Amino acid sequence: MDIKFVKRTNIKSSKKRTSKFKPLLEAIEKLKPGGQAVEVSYSNEKNINSMRTAVYQFGKQNDFKVKSRRDADNKKIYFYRDK
């Protein structure tokens, strides 16, 4: 058995979440600070948490801040870029 230590930055991992939310992440990337927001419908609370986690991680990786607001009555969530 050959064991070797490598830096974590050299390890590439693909997350299932990124493929599921790829259209959302592409839309978030097109947003401008102080501009429009992205409206997304959801079916349950679990979807919201997964969406928010994916979007916030994406923003952190790309050095911009994304915020969200939820409309529970209409089951929609809005994502927008912060100034």
C-alpha positions in Angstrom: 0.0 0.0 0.0 1.4 3.4 -1.1 0.3 6.3 1.2 1.0 9.8 0.2 0.1 13.1 1.9 -1.3 15.8 -0.4 -2.7 19.3 0.2 -6.4 19.6 0.5 -6.4 22.3 -2.2 -5.3 19.7 -4.7 -8.4 17.6 -4.1 -11.2 18.3 -6.4 -14.7 17.1 -5.4 -17.9 17.4 -7.1 -21.0 17.8 -5.1 -24.4 16.4 -6.1 -25.9 19.7 -5.0 -24.1 21.7 -7.7 -25.6 19.7 -10.5 -29.1 19.9 -9.0 -28.9 23.7 -8.5 -26.8 24.5 -11.6 -29.5 26.7 -13.3 -30.0 28.6 -10.0 -26.3 29.2 -9.5 -25.9 30.4 -13.1 -28.7 32.8 -12.6 -27.1 34.0 -9.3 -23.8 34.6 -11.1 -25.6 37.0 -13.6 -27.0 39.2 -10.8 -25.5 42.6 -10.2 -25.3 44.2 -6.7 -28.3 46.3 -6.0 -30.0 45.0 -9.2 -32.7 42.4 -9.7 -33.4 39.3 -7.6 -34.0 35.6 -8.5 -37.3 34.2 -7.6 -37.5 30.4 -6.9 -40.5 28.3 -5.9 -40.0 25.5 -3.4 -42.1 22.6 -2.2 -40.9 22.0 1.4 -38.6 23.4 4.0 -35.8 20.9 3.2 -35.5 22.4 -0.3 -35.0 25.9 1.1 -32.1 24.8 3.3 -30.4 22.9 0.5 -30.8 25.8 -1.9 -29.5 28.4 0.6 -26.5 26.3 1.4 -25.6 25.8 -2.2 -26.1 29.5 -3.1 -24.2 30.8 0.0 -21.2 28.4 -0.7 -21.2 29.5 -4.4 -21.1 33.1 -3.4 -18.3 32.5 -0.9 -16.3 30.7 -3.6 -16.7 33.5 -6.0 -16.1 36.3 -3.5 -19.5 38.0 -3.4 -22.3 38.0 -0.9 -25.8 36.6 -1.6 -28.8 37.3 0.6 -32.2 35.7 0.5 -35.7 36.5 1.6 -38.6 34.0 1.9 -42.2 34.5 1.1 -43.8 31.6 3.1 -47.3 32.4 2.0 -46.6 31.9 -1.7 -43.8 29.3 -1.1 -41.1 31.4 -2.9 -37.6 32.4 -2.0 -35.7 35.4 -3.4 -32.0 35.6 -3.8 -30.1 38.8 -4.5 -26.6 40.1 -4.4 -25.6 42.5 -1.7 -23.8 45.7 -2.4 
